């Protein structure tokens, strides 16, 4: 398993929320984002593919 970079634009509000958590937990922005994704993504993304497709904008 390798590491990969992901670049995404965020709203000011979302970045502010990430920074707030980062300051409280003494973790980097990247650590906050990665841990949040780990906590909220399904363990088996393939089994939830239809739900993910429904959320995508057309």
ABEGO torsion letter per residue (X at the ends): XBBBBBBBBBBAAAAAAAAAAAAAAGBBAAAAAAAAAAAABBABAAAAAAAAAAABBX
